[in-house]
Amino acid sequence: MRSLLLAACVAFGAGCLAYNDQCQPLVENPNERVAFIAKGTEVFLDRPNARHGNNAIGQQAADAFAWVFASTDRPVDFAVVNGGSIRAEGLCVTRNILKEGPLSNGVLHEIMLFENPVQAVDLSEKEVVDLFEHSVERLYATPAAIASPAGTFLQVSKEVSMTVDCSRPALDRVTSLKINGQALAKPGRAIELKKYRMASSSFIISGGDGYTMLVGKGTDPSRNPSNAQRAGGIDSNIAAAYLKQGEFNVTVEAGFKVEPSRVVFVNCAQPTRPSN
């Protein structure tokens, strides 16, 4: 049903609310708290903050994608979420800013609208390097304004630390990349020499948003593709399950906030606080 609603929204633009005039929630328990946003902080959902900088919701979703495979026989080394999947458009209201306090299941599902399955695949070091270079190739360098940020920018799980220099040419902007503290070297080694396991949405793993280095990997038996099993294997459900069971759902003081150290930006335009 939600896929039909989204298709109608794409086809008819602003008229999409006519297909859900009563603003019906997307889950059966929309008011259930899944986590707290940390006291004294805010989460920004506008496009520049989702697609051109570290984003707290995107980071938690990426952590959830890694978590859902942690207890399997093939845990992942890291996970990514494309910034274009983090949405400010709710069913009946646009939310550019989430204030401190409880985050509900209904709001989380409106932010992560697309109900993509989550998958895991094996990648070579070279493919991982190419992945992250593509992620940042369309970032704006200072002093340019962030006019139309690309949804290709990846929010990363806590296993990843990366530095990007936007003054450098596209596809040569990543100046430092570590996964679980281990540095990756350009141009990267073949899979026979170095292998990483990554989790992401089926959209990205099938090559969506221009991730051509991933095309075919989700159906190639040699890459050991697997689908997430918990929470129906769906991205928004997995994110909700992860947040509900963790420390962020205990008190507002222990709530989540953005971690700026995951991706460090040098000479890159910086998103600002959006208007309400």
NUNUTOR-899489 format. One record per residue (C-alpha): residue number from 1; y, z, x; residue in one letter. Coordinates in steps of 0.05 Angstrom, whole numbers. Each point is the difference from the previous one (the first is absolute). Layout:
! residues N
   seq        Y        Z        X   type
   NUM        Y        Z        X      A
...
//
This chain:
! residues 276
   seq        Y        Z        X   type
     1        0        0        0      M
     2       49       18       55      R
     3      -13      -66       35      S
     4       18      -37      -64      L
     5       64       40       -7      L
     6       19      -14       72      L
     7      -15      -74       -9      A
     8       46        0      -60      A
     9       54       35       41      C
    10       -4      -52       54      V
    11        3      -57      -49      A
    12       56       26      -44      F
    13       41       45       46      G
    14       43       51      -35      A
    15      -36      -12      -66      G
    16      -62       33       27      C
    17       18       66      -34      L
    18      -13      -34      -67      A
    19      -74        3       17      Y
    20        4       76        5      N
    21       56       18      -49      D
    22      -23       72       -6      Q
    23       -1        9       75      C
    24      -73       22       -2      Q
    25      -24       35       63      P
    26      -48      -35       46      L
    27      -48       59        6      V
    28      -30       49      -49      E
    29       30       61       34      N
    30       70      -23       20      P
    31       31       69        3      N
    32      -52       28       48      E
    33       31       21       66      R
    34      -30      -36       60      V
    35       45       29       54      A
    36       68       29       15      F
    37       56      -38       35      I
    38       24       48       53      A
    39       57       49      -14      K
    40       66      -26       26      G
    41      -22      -73        4      T
    42       -1      -63      -41      E
    43      -44      -62       -2      V
    44       34      -68       -4      F
    45      -35      -57      -37      L
    46       51      -56        4      D
    47      -21      -63       37      R
    48       36       14       67      P
    49      -31       69        4      N
    50      -70      -24      -19      A
    51        1      -65       40      R
    52       44       15       60      H
    53      -15       71       21      G
    54      -50       57       -3      N
    55      -12       19      -72      N
    56      -31       66      -23      A
    57      -40      -29      -58      I
    58      -25      -58       42      G
    59      -21       47       55      Q
    60      -38       45      -48      Q
    61      -35      -61      -30      A
    62      -20      -24       69      A
    63      -27       69       17      D
    64      -39       -1      -66      A
    65      -31      -67       18      F
    66      -25       30       66      A
    67      -23       64      -34      W
    68      -42      -36      -52      V
    69      -44      -29       55      F
    70       -2       63       43      A
    71      -66       27      -28      S
    72      -36      -68        1      T
    73      -46      -26       54      D
    74       57      -46       23      R
    75       65       40        3      P
    76       63      -39       16      V
    77       46        5       61      D
    78       63      -11      -40      F
    79       27      -26      -66      A
    80       61      -40      -23      V
    81       38      -12      -65      V
    82       47      -59      -10      N
    83       70       21      -18      G
    84        2      -50      -57      G
    85      -50       41      -38      S
    86       47       60       -5      I
    87       41      -12      -63      R
    88       63       32      -28      A
    89       -8      -34      -68      E
    90      -31       49      -49      G
    91      -24      -17      -70      L
    92       68       16      -31      C
    93       43       23       58      V
    94       14      -19       72      T
    95      -11       58       49      R
    96       36      -13       65      N
    97       -2       74       18      I
    98      -53       53      -11      L
    99       28       71        6      K
   100      -34       60       30      E
   101      -52       32      -44      G
   102      -63      -22      -36      P
   103      -24      -72        1      L
   104      -39      -18      -62      S
   105      -62      -44       -6      N
   106       37      -46      -48      G
   107       59      -12       47      V
   108      -47      -12       60      L
   109      -37      -53      -40      H
   110       65      -34      -19      E
   111       21       -1       74      I
   112      -68      -30       19      M
   113       -6      -49      -57      L
   114      -49      -53       21      F
   115      -69       34       -1      E
   116      -26      -33       63      N
   117      -69       19       25      P
   118        0       33       69      V
   119      -45      -30       53      Q
   120      -18       11       73      A
   121      -16      -51       55      V
   122      -10       -4       75      D
   123       55      -34       40      L
   124        9      -19       72      S
   125       56       29       42      E
   126       34      -68       -1      K
   127       -3       -2      -76      E
   128       31       69       -5      V
   129       56      -20       47      V
   130       12      -63      -40      D
   131       -1       40      -64      L
   132       56       46       22      F
   133       41      -55       30      E
   134       -2      -36      -67      H
   135       19       65      -34      S
   136       66        4       37      V
   137       19      -72       13      E
   138       48       -4      -59      R
   139       36       66       12      L
   140       75       -7        8      Y
   141       33       15       67      A
   142       64       39        4      T
   143       55      -10      -20      P
   144      -27      -44      -56      A
   145       -4       28      -71      A
   146      -69        5      -31      I
   147        8      -56      -51      A
   148      -70      -18      -24      S
   149      -53       43       34      P
   150      -70      -29        3      A
   151      -58       36      -34      G
   152      -42      -15       61      T
   153       25       62       37      F
   154      -58       48        7      L
   155        2       75      -15      Q
   156      -50       32       48      V
   157      -48       58       -1      S
   158        9       60       46      K
   159      -47      -29       52      E
   160       51      -54       17      V
   161       62        7       44      S
   162       42      -62       14      M
   163       67      -19       30      T
   164       34      -64      -21      V
   165       61      -32       32      D
   166       35      -46      -49      C
   167       43      -32       54      S
   168      -62      -34       26      R
   169      -26      -66      -27      P
   170      -47       -2      -60      A
   171      -74       12       18      L
   172       21       36       64      D
   173       35       61      -29      R
   174      -53       54        6      V
   175       14       36       65      T
   176      -49       57       -8      S
   177      -61        7      -46      L
   178      -50       57        0      K
   179      -57       16      -47      I
   180      -27       71        5      N
   181       40        8       64      G
   182      -32      -61       33      Q
   183       47      -55       22      A
   184      -13      -72      -20      L
   185       19      -54       51      A
   186       27      -69      -16      K
   187      -26      -51      -15      P
   188      -61       43      -16      G
   189      -74       -7       14      R
   190      -54      -36      -40      A
   191      -43       41      -47      I
   192      -58        0       49      E
   193       44       39       48      L
   194       40       45      -47      K
   195       -9       13      -74      K
   196       41       38      -51      Y
   197      -17       15      -72      R
   198       57       -6      -51      M
   199        8       17      -73      A
   200       50      -35      -46      S
   201        5      -32      -68      S
   202      -42      -60      -17      S
   203       66      -39       -6      F
   204       16       10       74      I
   205      -72       -7       24      I
   206       -6      -67      -36      S
   207       61      -26       38      G
   208       55       15      -50      G
   209       73        5       23      D
   210      -16      -48       57      G
   211      -52       42       35      Y
   212      -39      -62       20      T
   213      -35       37       57      M
   214      -39       38      -54      L
   215      -22      -59      -42      V
   216      -76        1      -10      G
   217      -10       67       33      K
   218      -14       35      -67      G
   219      -60      -45      -13      T
   220      -26       -8       71      D
   221      -63       42       10      P
   222       13        5       74      S
   223       65       39      -16      R
   224      -39       51      -41      N
   225       44       -4      -62      P
   226       -6       57      -49      S
   227       35       22      -64      N
   228       26       70      -13      A
   229      -45       36      -50      Q
   230       39       62      -19      R
   231       52        0      -56      A
   232      -25      -67      -24      G
   233       18      -32       67      G
   234       71      -14      -26      I
   235       61       12       44      D
   236       42       41      -48      S
   237      -59       43      -23      N
   238      -20       12       73      I
   239       72       21       17      A
   240        1       48      -59      A
   241      -68       30       18      A
   242       21       10       73      Y
   243       65       34      -18      L
   244      -30       45      -53      K
   245      -52       30       48      Q
   246       47       10       59      G
   247       51       50       25      E
   248       58      -39      -30      F
   249      -22       22      -69      N
   250        5       74       14      V
   251       74       17        1      T
   252       65      -39        4      V
   253       12       31       69      E
   254      -65      -34       23      A
   255       16      -65      -35      G
   256        1      -68       35      F
   257       58      -37       31      K
   258       10      -60       43      V
   259      -26        2       72      E
   260       49      -42       41      P
   261      -42        3       63      S
   262      -53      -47      -27      R
   263       42      -62       10      V
   264       60        6       47      V
   265       54      -53       -9      F
   266       43      -24       58      V
   267       59      -48      -13      N
   268      -22       -7      -73      C
   269       43        4      -61      A
   270       -9       67      -35      Q
   271       -7        8      -75      P
   272       49       48      -33      T
   273       -7       48      -58      R
   274       -3      -41      -64      P
   275       41       13      -63      S
   276      -35       35      -57      N
//
